[in-house]
Amino acid sequence: MSVNKGQLLTLSGRLTAAINTLPTLNHREGGVANRRAIIALAQEILHKATLPEEEWLGDVALLCTMTASRLFLKWGAFDGIPTKGAVAYDSLAEKLKVDASLFRRVGAMLVASKVLRQLGDDHLAHTPRSLIYANSAPHSFLARMFFDETLKSCVFMPDYFDKYHEEPNGPVGCPYTFAEGNSDKSVWEIMDDDPERMRVFMEAMNTVESQMPATGMYDFGWVKGEVAKKTKRMLFVDVGALIYHLRRCLHDYGDEIGINILRHISGAMAPDSRLLIVEQVVDVLPSPMDTHFDFVMMTIGGKERNAKQFEKMAKEAGLRILEIHKKSDTPISVIECAKE
């Protein structure tokens, strides 16, 4: 089997065009979507250029890179490399009290995957990819959490589904608790038993939330007029309030629990109340990021959903979706609901 040169040429042309339209300040609104398009095209080129029988090599490389990064985090090795300049393998291994031969082999994995740079025969230096792990930077917690919590849960998924045969519905009896050998406990009860584990998890969640902004999508301008008419009425959250705000909550649960949450809110709403559900709304043909997040949520009994799935949940809870508000620079949407 050979690769299709014509497809690669077409994709490379589209990639060049996308790069040419990339703004100089591409971290700002507009540039984010453009950059994601570039990444998607580059990944598609890689996919088309890789033969099916070669795919496993990429899987192994990713697994080994994640493991090597986790070891360097555990040893404090990223912190031991100067932000400018380099350090000798053996010198850093001695300082960290790690076997020199072992340290070099793990470091070589990170050099090969371009997380670190090797200078000469025996010196290590940072790259932009490794600096985000150094000195307790936000992404160091994310890397620790995904390896320690998510990867472990994924390893146990085949055994979990051999036993349960259906998708989990919440934080009790999910792949995470199964992997911990405590299926009768919730995810949060298990984490609460280890304060450091919970701290790392919460720091990781802060990092995720910082990259998924949930503001600027919904216009609250209409509320001003309602306030003038009903000054004694609660605006947010309370029984009979004008607006209920449910932010990044439903994706923690399966459908049964999620619908029950919505029923409770629906029962407290007034006829003119609005429920704003802030969640990721995946496409019917999901993107890689959509499916990655959904798979991660499945480990703790949660679920990412598309618009039709949200509509079904809303209807069963006595609600209807008025509009789904979106912005191009974030995967997060605001689902505006009213009572049926």
C-alpha positions as YAML, in Angstrom:
chain: A
units: angstrom
residues:
- id: 1
  name: MET
  ca: [0.00, 0.00, 0.00]
- id: 2
  name: SER
  ca: [1.30, 3.49, -0.86]
- id: 3
  name: VAL
  ca: [0.26, 7.01, 0.10]
- id: 4
  name: ASN
  ca: [-1.80, 9.23, -2.22]
- id: 5
  name: LYS
  ca: [0.54, 11.97, -3.45]
- id: 6
  name: GLY
  ca: [-2.35, 14.00, -4.90]
- id: 7
  name: GLN
  ca: [-4.12, 14.15, -1.55]
- id: 8
  name: LEU
  ca: [-0.92, 15.24, 0.17]
- id: 9
  name: LEU
  ca: [-0.36, 18.03, -2.38]
- id: 10
  name: THR
  ca: [-3.93, 19.28, -1.95]
- id: 11
  name: LEU
  ca: [-3.63, 19.26, 1.82]
- id: 12
  name: SER
  ca: [-0.24, 20.97, 1.75]
- id: 13
  name: GLY
  ca: [-1.72, 23.73, -0.41]
- id: 14
  name: ARG
  ca: [-4.54, 24.25, 2.07]
- id: 15
  name: LEU
  ca: [-2.02, 24.23, 4.92]
- id: 16
  name: THR
  ca: [0.11, 26.89, 3.22]
- id: 17
  name: ALA
  ca: [-2.96, 29.06, 2.66]
- id: 18
  name: ALA
  ca: [-3.98, 28.74, 6.32]
- id: 19
  name: ILE
  ca: [-0.48, 29.67, 7.48]
- id: 20
  name: ASN
  ca: [-0.45, 32.73, 5.20]
- id: 21
  name: THR
  ca: [-3.65, 34.04, 6.83]
- id: 22
  name: LEU
  ca: [-2.39, 33.50, 10.39]
- id: 23
  name: PRO
  ca: [-2.29, 36.83, 12.28]
- id: 24
  name: THR
  ca: [1.03, 37.86, 13.80]
- id: 25
  name: LEU
  ca: [-0.63, 38.10, 17.23]
- id: 26
  name: ASN
  ca: [-2.26, 34.69, 16.84]
- id: 27
  name: HIS
  ca: [-3.05, 34.13, 20.52]
- id: 28
  name: ARG
  ca: [-5.91, 36.63, 20.23]
- id: 29
  name: GLU
  ca: [-9.51, 36.03, 19.16]
- id: 30
  name: GLY
  ca: [-9.65, 34.91, 15.54]
- id: 31
  name: GLY
  ca: [-6.06, 33.71, 15.58]
- id: 32
  name: VAL
  ca: [-6.96, 30.83, 17.87]
- id: 33
  name: ALA
  ca: [-9.44, 29.33, 15.38]
- id: 34
  name: ASN
  ca: [-6.96, 29.88, 12.54]
- id: 35
  name: ARG
  ca: [-4.20, 28.13, 14.47]
- id: 36
  name: ARG
  ca: [-6.47, 25.19, 15.25]
- id: 37
  name: ALA
  ca: [-7.25, 24.87, 11.54]
- id: 38
  name: ILE
  ca: [-3.50, 24.72, 10.84]
- id: 39
  name: ILE
  ca: [-3.04, 21.99, 13.45]
- id: 40
  name: ALA
  ca: [-5.95, 19.98, 12.00]
- id: 41
  name: LEU
  ca: [-4.52, 20.20, 8.48]
- id: 42
  name: ALA
  ca: [-1.03, 19.25, 9.65]
- id: 43
  name: GLN
  ca: [-2.46, 16.25, 11.51]
- id: 44
  name: GLU
  ca: [-4.43, 15.24, 8.43]
- id: 45
  name: ILE
  ca: [-1.22, 15.33, 6.35]
- id: 46
  name: LEU
  ca: [0.51, 13.19, 8.95]
- id: 47
  name: HIS
  ca: [-2.44, 10.77, 8.91]
- id: 48
  name: LYS
  ca: [-2.43, 10.49, 5.10]
- id: 49
  name: ALA
  ca: [1.36, 10.04, 4.97]
- id: 50
  name: THR
  ca: [1.38, 7.26, 7.58]
- id: 51
  name: LEU
  ca: [0.67, 3.71, 6.44]
- id: 52
  name: PRO
  ca: [-1.87, 1.78, 8.56]
- id: 53
  name: GLU
  ca: [0.77, -0.71, 9.64]
- id: 54
  name: GLU
  ca: [2.89, 2.20, 10.95]
- id: 55
  name: GLU
  ca: [0.19, 3.72, 13.18]
- id: 56
  name: TRP
  ca: [1.26, 1.77, 16.25]
- id: 57
  name: LEU
  ca: [4.61, 3.57, 16.26]
- id: 58
  name: GLY
  ca: [2.90, 6.88, 17.00]
- id: 59
  name: ASP
  ca: [0.82, 5.31, 19.77]
- id: 60
  name: VAL
  ca: [3.92, 3.86, 21.43]
- id: 61
  name: ALA
  ca: [5.79, 7.16, 21.10]
- id: 62
  name: LEU
  ca: [2.97, 9.09, 22.80]
- id: 63
  name: LEU
  ca: [2.72, 6.60, 25.66]
- id: 64
  name: CYS
  ca: [6.48, 6.60, 26.22]
- id: 65
  name: THR
  ca: [6.68, 10.41, 26.07]
- id: 66
  name: MET
  ca: [3.89, 10.76, 28.65]
- id: 67
  name: THR
  ca: [5.63, 8.29, 30.94]
- id: 68
  name: ALA
  ca: [9.04, 9.93, 30.56]
- id: 69
  name: SER
  ca: [7.53, 13.37, 31.25]
- id: 70
  name: ARG
  ca: [5.81, 12.03, 34.37]
- id: 71
  name: LEU
  ca: [9.09, 10.57, 35.63]
- id: 72
  name: PHE
  ca: [10.89, 13.88, 35.10]
- id: 73
  name: LEU
  ca: [8.09, 15.67, 36.97]
- id: 74
  name: LYS
  ca: [8.29, 13.17, 39.84]
- id: 75
  name: TRP
  ca: [12.06, 13.53, 40.07]
- id: 76
  name: GLY
  ca: [11.95, 17.33, 39.81]
- id: 77
  name: ALA
  ca: [14.16, 17.10, 36.72]
- id: 78
  name: PHE
  ca: [12.42, 19.85, 34.74]
- id: 79
  name: ASP
  ca: [13.05, 22.21, 37.66]
- id: 80
  name: GLY
  ca: [16.72, 21.19, 37.72]
- id: 81
  name: ILE
  ca: [17.38, 22.28, 34.13]
- id: 82
  name: PRO
  ca: [18.26, 26.00, 33.94]
- id: 83
  name: THR
  ca: [15.74, 28.12, 32.04]
- id: 84
  name: LYS
  ca: [18.69, 29.47, 30.07]
- id: 85
  name: GLY
  ca: [21.69, 27.31, 29.31]
- id: 86
  name: ALA
  ca: [22.10, 23.58, 29.88]
- id: 87
  name: VAL
  ca: [23.04, 20.99, 32.49]
- id: 88
  name: ALA
  ca: [24.99, 17.73, 32.21]
- id: 89
  name: TYR
  ca: [22.96, 14.52, 32.40]
- id: 90
  name: ASP
  ca: [25.19, 12.98, 35.07]
- id: 91
  name: SER
  ca: [25.37, 16.17, 37.13]
- id: 92
  name: LEU
  ca: [21.59, 16.52, 37.29]
- id: 93
  name: ALA
  ca: [21.09, 12.80, 37.93]
- id: 94
  name: GLU
  ca: [23.49, 12.98, 40.88]
- id: 95
  name: LYS
  ca: [21.74, 16.07, 42.27]
- id: 96
  name: LEU
  ca: [18.35, 14.34, 42.03]
- id: 97
  name: LYS
  ca: [19.71, 11.04, 43.38]
- id: 98
  name: VAL
  ca: [18.56, 9.12, 40.29]
- id: 99
  name: ASP
  ca: [20.59, 6.34, 38.67]
- id: 100
  name: ALA
  ca: [22.67, 8.01, 35.94]
- id: 101
  name: SER
  ca: [22.04, 5.37, 33.27]
- id: 102
  name: LEU
  ca: [18.30, 5.38, 33.95]
- id: 103
  name: PHE
  ca: [18.18, 9.17, 33.89]
- id: 104
  name: ARG
  ca: [19.92, 9.34, 30.52]
- id: 105
  name: ARG
  ca: [17.54, 6.80, 28.96]
- id: 106
  name: VAL
  ca: [14.45, 8.66, 30.16]
- id: 107
  name: GLY
  ca: [15.96, 11.99, 29.10]
- id: 108
  name: ALA
  ca: [16.76, 10.57, 25.67]
- id: 109
  name: MET
  ca: [13.06, 9.77, 25.20]
- id: 110
  name: LEU
  ca: [12.19, 13.42, 25.87]
- id: 111
  name: VAL
  ca: [14.92, 14.62, 23.52]
- id: 112
  name: ALA
  ca: [13.70, 12.31, 20.74]
- id: 113
  name: SER
  ca: [10.14, 13.60, 21.18]
- id: 114
  name: LYS
  ca: [11.44, 17.20, 21.15]
- id: 115
  name: VAL
  ca: [10.27, 17.97, 24.68]
- id: 116
  name: LEU
  ca: [13.92, 18.68, 25.61]
- id: 117
  name: ARG
  ca: [17.05, 19.57, 23.63]
- id: 118
  name: GLN
  ca: [20.37, 17.79, 23.87]
- id: 119
  name: LEU
  ca: [23.48, 19.91, 23.47]
- id: 120
  name: GLY
  ca: [26.55, 17.97, 22.47]
- id: 121
  name: ASP
  ca: [26.85, 14.47, 23.88]
- id: 122
  name: ASP
  ca: [25.80, 14.96, 27.47]
- id: 123
  name: HIS
  ca: [23.91, 18.19, 28.19]
- id: 124
  name: LEU
  ca: [20.17, 18.83, 28.47]
- id: 125
  name: ALA
  ca: [18.37, 22.11, 27.79]
- id: 126
  name: HIS
  ca: [14.78, 23.30, 27.89]
- id: 127
  name: THR
  ca: [12.48, 23.88, 24.93]
- id: 128
  name: PRO
  ca: [9.21, 25.87, 25.07]
- id: 129
  name: ARG
  ca: [7.44, 22.52, 25.48]
- id: 130
  name: SER
  ca: [9.38, 21.58, 28.61]
- id: 131
  name: LEU
  ca: [9.33, 25.02, 30.24]
- id: 132
  name: ILE
  ca: [5.59, 24.70, 30.84]
- id: 133
  name: TYR
  ca: [6.38, 21.78, 33.18]
- id: 134
  name: ALA
  ca: [9.10, 23.56, 35.19]
- id: 135
  name: ASN
  ca: [8.81, 25.18, 38.61]
- id: 136
  name: SER
  ca: [5.21, 24.09, 39.28]
- id: 137
  name: ALA
  ca: [3.91, 25.83, 36.16]
- id: 138
  name: PRO
  ca: [0.15, 25.30, 35.57]
- id: 139
  name: HIS
  ca: [0.64, 22.63, 32.89]
- id: 140
  name: SER
  ca: [2.79, 20.53, 35.21]
- id: 141
  name: PHE
  ca: [-0.34, 19.80, 37.26]
- id: 142
  name: LEU
  ca: [-2.26, 18.97, 34.09]
- id: 143
  name: ALA
  ca: [0.40, 16.44, 33.03]
- id: 144
  name: ARG
  ca: [0.42, 14.86, 36.48]
- id: 145
  name: MET
  ca: [-3.36, 14.62, 36.60]
- id: 146
  name: PHE
  ca: [-3.78, 13.07, 33.16]
- id: 147
  name: PHE
  ca: [-1.11, 10.46, 33.82]
- id: 148
  name: ASP
  ca: [-2.00, 9.61, 37.42]
- id: 149
  name: GLU
  ca: [-5.78, 9.75, 37.10]
- id: 150
  name: THR
  ca: [-6.93, 9.48, 33.48]
- id: 151
  name: LEU
  ca: [-4.34, 7.08, 32.06]
- id: 152
  name: LYS
  ca: [-4.70, 4.71, 35.00]
- id: 153
  name: SER
  ca: [-8.49, 4.69, 34.55]
- id: 154
  name: CYS
  ca: [-8.14, 4.02, 30.82]
- id: 155
  name: VAL
  ca: [-5.85, 1.04, 31.47]
- id: 156
  name: PHE
  ca: [-8.63, -0.56, 33.53]
- id: 157
  name: MET
  ca: [-11.43, 0.18, 31.04]
- id: 158
  name: PRO
  ca: [-11.38, -3.24, 29.29]
- id: 159
  name: ASP
  ca: [-11.81, -5.00, 32.64]
- id: 160
  name: TYR
  ca: [-14.43, -2.46, 33.73]
- id: 161
  name: PHE
  ca: [-16.63, -2.98, 30.66]
- id: 162
  name: ASP
  ca: [-16.16, -6.75, 30.83]
- id: 163
  name: LYS
  ca: [-17.94, -6.48, 34.18]
- id: 164
  name: TYR
  ca: [-20.48, -3.67, 33.66]
- id: 165
  name: HIS
  ca: [-21.20, -3.70, 29.87]
- id: 166
  name: GLU
  ca: [-22.64, -0.15, 29.73]
- id: 167
  name: GLU
  ca: [-21.56, 3.46, 30.01]
- id: 168
  name: PRO
  ca: [-21.11, 4.78, 33.57]
- id: 169
  name: ASN
  ca: [-23.71, 7.21, 34.89]
- id: 170
  name: GLY
  ca: [-21.86, 9.13, 37.58]
- id: 171
  name: PRO
  ca: [-18.87, 9.38, 39.93]
- id: 172
  name: VAL
  ca: [-19.74, 6.17, 41.83]
- id: 173
  name: GLY
  ca: [-18.94, 2.86, 40.13]
- id: 174
  name: CYS
  ca: [-17.10, 4.43, 37.19]
- id: 175
  name: PRO
  ca: [-13.80, 3.36, 35.58]
- id: 176
  name: TYR
  ca: [-11.86, 5.67, 37.93]
- id: 177
  name: THR
  ca: [-13.24, 4.12, 41.11]
- id: 178
  name: PHE
  ca: [-12.96, 0.63, 39.58]
- id: 179
  name: ALA
  ca: [-9.26, 1.25, 38.89]
- id: 180
  name: GLU
  ca: [-8.83, 2.29, 42.52]
- id: 181
  name: GLY
  ca: [-10.53, -0.87, 43.77]
- id: 182
  name: ASN
  ca: [-13.25, 1.24, 45.45]
- id: 183
  name: SER
  ca: [-16.30, 1.03, 43.19]
- id: 184
  name: ASP
  ca: [-18.64, 1.81, 46.11]
- id: 185
  name: LYS
  ca: [-17.01, 5.21, 46.64]
- id: 186
  name: SER
  ca: [-17.30, 8.32, 44.48]
- id: 187
  name: VAL
  ca: [-14.39, 9.85, 42.60]
- id: 188
  name: TRP
  ca: [-14.44, 12.81, 44.99]
- id: 189
  name: GLU
  ca: [-14.45, 10.65, 48.14]
- id: 190
  name: ILE
  ca: [-11.36, 8.85, 46.89]
- id: 191
  name: MET
  ca: [-9.59, 12.12, 46.08]
- id: 192
  name: ASP
  ca: [-10.57, 13.61, 49.44]
- id: 193
  name: ASP
  ca: [-8.62, 10.83, 51.14]
- id: 194
  name: ASP
  ca: [-5.42, 12.33, 49.67]
- id: 195
  name: PRO
  ca: [-5.19, 16.16, 49.99]
- id: 196
  name: GLU
  ca: [-2.19, 16.39, 47.65]
- id: 197
  name: ARG
  ca: [-4.00, 14.39, 44.99]
- id: 198
  name: MET
  ca: [-7.01, 16.69, 45.26]
- id: 199
  name: ARG
  ca: [-4.77, 19.76, 45.13]
- id: 200
  name: VAL
  ca: [-3.11, 18.60, 41.91]
- id: 201
  name: PHE
  ca: [-6.51, 17.82, 40.40]
- id: 202
  name: MET
  ca: [-7.93, 21.26, 41.25]
- id: 203
  name: GLU
  ca: [-4.82, 23.03, 39.90]
- id: 204
  name: ALA
  ca: [-5.16, 21.01, 36.70]
- id: 205
  name: MET
  ca: [-8.83, 21.98, 36.38]
- id: 206
  name: ASN
  ca: [-7.90, 25.65, 36.77]
- id: 207
  name: THR
  ca: [-5.52, 25.25, 33.83]
- id: 208
  name: VAL
  ca: [-8.18, 23.57, 31.68]
- id: 209
  name: GLU
  ca: [-10.74, 26.28, 32.50]
- id: 210
  name: SER
  ca: [-8.25, 29.04, 31.63]
- id: 211
  name: GLN
  ca: [-8.04, 27.63, 28.09]
- id: 212
  name: MET
  ca: [-11.80, 27.25, 27.68]
- id: 213
  name: PRO
  ca: [-13.26, 30.73, 28.35]
- id: 214
  name: ALA
  ca: [-16.97, 30.80, 29.10]
- id: 215
  name: THR
  ca: [-17.65, 34.54, 28.95]
- id: 216
  name: GLY
  ca: [-18.76, 36.94, 26.24]
- id: 217
  name: MET
  ca: [-21.18, 34.54, 24.53]
- id: 218
  name: TYR
  ca: [-24.42, 35.51, 26.21]
- id: 219
  name: ASP
  ca: [-25.89, 39.03, 26.21]
- id: 220
  name: PHE
  ca: [-27.34, 39.82, 29.63]
- id: 221
  name: GLY
  ca: [-28.56, 43.23, 28.42]
- id: 222
  name: TRP
  ca: [-32.23, 42.23, 28.62]
- id: 223
  name: VAL
  ca: [-31.89, 41.67, 32.38]
- id: 224
  name: LYS
  ca: [-31.59, 45.41, 33.04]
- id: 225
  name: GLY
  ca: [-35.18, 46.01, 32.00]
- id: 226
  name: GLU
  ca: [-36.44, 43.13, 34.12]
- id: 227
  name: VAL
  ca: [-34.62, 44.47, 37.17]
- id: 228
  name: ALA
  ca: [-36.40, 47.80, 36.78]
- id: 229
  name: LYS
  ca: [-39.78, 46.03, 36.72]
- id: 230
  name: LYS
  ca: [-39.25, 43.57, 39.59]
- id: 231
  name: THR
  ca: [-36.79, 45.02, 42.06]
- id: 232
  name: LYS
  ca: [-37.53, 42.53, 44.88]
- id: 233
  name: ARG
  ca: [-36.96, 39.45, 42.77]
- id: 234
  name: MET
  ca: [-33.84, 37.31, 42.91]
- id: 235
  name: LEU
  ca: [-31.90, 37.42, 39.64]
- id: 236
  name: PHE
  ca: [-29.69, 34.36, 39.93]
- id: 237
  name: VAL
  ca: [-30.02, 30.84, 41.35]
- id: 238
  name: ASP
  ca: [-32.72, 31.22, 44.03]
- id: 239
  name: VAL
  ca: [-36.20, 29.67, 43.68]
- id: 240
  name: GLY
  ca: [-38.18, 31.66, 41.14]
- id: 241
  name: ALA
  ca: [-35.08, 33.52, 39.97]
- id: 242
  name: LEU
  ca: [-34.86, 35.24, 36.61]
- id: 243
  name: ILE
  ca: [-31.68, 33.39, 35.59]
- id: 244
  name: TYR
  ca: [-30.19, 30.05, 36.63]
- id: 245
  name: HIS
  ca: [-26.55, 29.47, 35.75]
- id: 246
  name: LEU
  ca: [-25.25, 25.89, 35.51]
- id: 247
  name: ARG
  ca: [-21.56, 26.06, 34.60]
- id: 248
  name: ARG
  ca: [-19.55, 22.97, 33.61]
- id: 249
  name: CYS
  ca: [-21.66, 20.68, 35.79]
- id: 250
  name: LEU
  ca: [-23.73, 18.39, 33.56]
- id: 251
  name: HIS
  ca: [-20.68, 16.91, 31.83]
- id: 252
  name: ASP
  ca: [-19.66, 15.40, 35.18]
- id: 253
  name: TYR
  ca: [-22.65, 13.05, 35.03]
- id: 254
  name: GLY
  ca: [-24.42, 10.55, 32.82]
- id: 255
  name: ASP
  ca: [-27.86, 11.19, 31.35]
- id: 256
  name: GLU
  ca: [-29.99, 9.87, 34.22]
- id: 257
  name: ILE
  ca: [-28.35, 12.04, 36.89]
- id: 258
  name: GLY
  ca: [-28.07, 15.01, 34.52]
- id: 259
  name: ILE
  ca: [-31.79, 14.93, 33.69]
- id: 260
  name: ASN
  ca: [-32.61, 14.75, 37.40]
- id: 261
  name: ILE
  ca: [-30.51, 17.87, 38.02]
- id: 262
  name: LEU
  ca: [-32.39, 19.71, 35.27]
- id: 263
  name: ARG
  ca: [-35.76, 18.56, 36.66]
- id: 264
  name: HIS
  ca: [-34.97, 20.08, 40.04]
- id: 265
  name: ILE
  ca: [-34.02, 23.39, 38.42]
- id: 266
  name: SER
  ca: [-37.04, 23.33, 36.12]
- id: 267
  name: GLY
  ca: [-39.30, 22.80, 39.12]
- id: 268
  name: ALA
  ca: [-37.94, 25.94, 40.78]
- id: 269
  name: MET
  ca: [-38.10, 28.17, 37.68]
- id: 270
  name: ALA
  ca: [-40.75, 30.81, 37.02]
- id: 271
  name: PRO
  ca: [-42.49, 30.92, 33.59]
- id: 272
  name: ASP
  ca: [-40.14, 33.67, 32.38]
- id: 273
  name: SER
  ca: [-36.95, 32.27, 33.97]
- id: 274
  name: ARG
  ca: [-33.94, 31.32, 31.90]
- id: 275
  name: LEU
  ca: [-31.52, 28.49, 32.55]
- id: 276
  name: LEU
  ca: [-28.04, 29.03, 31.12]
- id: 277
  name: ILE
  ca: [-26.14, 25.76, 30.74]
- id: 278
  name: VAL
  ca: [-22.44, 26.43, 30.13]
- id: 279
  name: GLU
  ca: [-20.95, 23.34, 28.51]
- id: 280
  name: GLN
  ca: [-19.00, 22.07, 25.54]
- id: 281
  name: VAL
  ca: [-21.44, 21.24, 22.73]
- id: 282
  name: VAL
  ca: [-19.77, 18.71, 20.45]
- id: 283
  name: ASP
  ca: [-20.45, 18.47, 16.74]
- id: 284
  name: VAL
  ca: [-22.49, 15.54, 15.39]
- id: 285
  name: LEU
  ca: [-19.30, 14.64, 13.51]
- id: 286
  name: PRO
  ca: [-17.04, 15.22, 16.52]
- id: 287
  name: SER
  ca: [-13.57, 16.71, 16.37]
- id: 288
  name: PRO
  ca: [-10.60, 14.92, 17.96]
- id: 289
  name: MET
  ca: [-10.75, 17.34, 20.91]
- id: 290
  name: ASP
  ca: [-14.47, 16.61, 21.39]
- id: 291
  name: THR
  ca: [-13.88, 12.87, 21.57]
- id: 292
  name: HIS
  ca: [-10.78, 13.25, 23.77]
- id: 293
  name: PHE
  ca: [-12.73, 15.25, 26.35]
- id: 294
  name: ASP
  ca: [-15.65, 12.83, 26.21]
- id: 295
  name: PHE
  ca: [-13.34, 9.86, 26.79]
- id: 296
  name: VAL
  ca: [-11.70, 11.61, 29.74]
- id: 297
  name: MET
  ca: [-15.12, 12.42, 31.23]
- id: 298
  name: MET
  ca: [-16.20, 8.79, 30.80]
- id: 299
  name: THR
  ca: [-13.46, 7.71, 33.22]
- id: 300
  name: ILE
  ca: [-15.23, 9.61, 36.03]
- id: 301
  name: GLY
  ca: [-18.77, 8.79, 34.91]
- id: 302
  name: GLY
  ca: [-19.34, 11.98, 32.92]
- id: 303
  name: LYS
  ca: [-20.21, 12.73, 29.31]
- id: 304
  name: GLU
  ca: [-19.80, 15.42, 26.65]
- id: 305
  name: ARG
  ca: [-22.90, 15.92, 24.48]
- id: 306
  name: ASN
  ca: [-24.05, 17.26, 21.12]
- id: 307
  name: ALA
  ca: [-27.00, 19.60, 20.59]
- id: 308
  name: LYS
  ca: [-29.52, 16.80, 20.02]
- id: 309
  name: GLN
  ca: [-28.48, 15.07, 23.23]
- id: 310
  name: PHE
  ca: [-28.92, 18.32, 25.18]
- id: 311
  name: GLU
  ca: [-32.34, 18.82, 23.55]
- id: 312
  name: LYS
  ca: [-33.41, 15.33, 24.65]
- id: 313
  name: MET
  ca: [-32.26, 15.97, 28.23]
- id: 314
  name: ALA
  ca: [-33.99, 19.35, 28.34]
- id: 315
  name: LYS
  ca: [-37.27, 17.93, 27.03]
- id: 316
  name: GLU
  ca: [-37.30, 15.13, 29.61]
- id: 317
  name: ALA
  ca: [-36.78, 17.75, 32.32]
- id: 318
  name: GLY
  ca: [-39.66, 19.95, 31.13]
- id: 319
  name: LEU
  ca: [-37.43, 22.47, 29.38]
- id: 320
  name: ARG
  ca: [-36.85, 23.66, 25.82]
- id: 321
  name: ILE
  ca: [-33.70, 25.09, 24.28]
- id: 322
  name: LEU
  ca: [-34.17, 28.63, 22.97]
- id: 323
  name: GLU
  ca: [-30.70, 29.12, 21.52]
- id: 324
  name: ILE
  ca: [-27.14, 27.82, 21.73]
- id: 325
  name: HIS
  ca: [-24.70, 30.74, 21.96]
- id: 326
  name: LYS
  ca: [-21.16, 30.18, 20.67]
- id: 327
  name: LYS
  ca: [-17.85, 31.98, 20.04]
- id: 328
  name: SER
  ca: [-15.09, 30.97, 17.64]
- id: 329
  name: ASP
  ca: [-12.25, 31.15, 20.18]
- id: 330
  name: THR
  ca: [-13.64, 28.61, 22.66]
- id: 331
  name: PRO
  ca: [-15.25, 25.16, 22.53]
- id: 332
  name: ILE
  ca: [-17.62, 26.24, 25.31]
- id: 333
  name: SER
  ca: [-21.22, 27.26, 24.52]
- id: 334
  name: VAL
  ca: [-24.10, 28.73, 26.50]
- id: 335
  name: ILE
  ca: [-27.32, 26.74, 26.10]
- id: 336
  name: GLU
  ca: [-30.25, 29.04, 26.87]
- id: 337
  name: CYS
  ca: [-33.33, 27.16, 28.15]
- id: 338
  name: ALA
  ca: [-36.84, 28.05, 29.26]
- id: 339
  name: LYS
  ca: [-39.69, 26.04, 30.76]
- id: 340
  name: GLU
  ca: [-41.92, 24.16, 28.32]
...
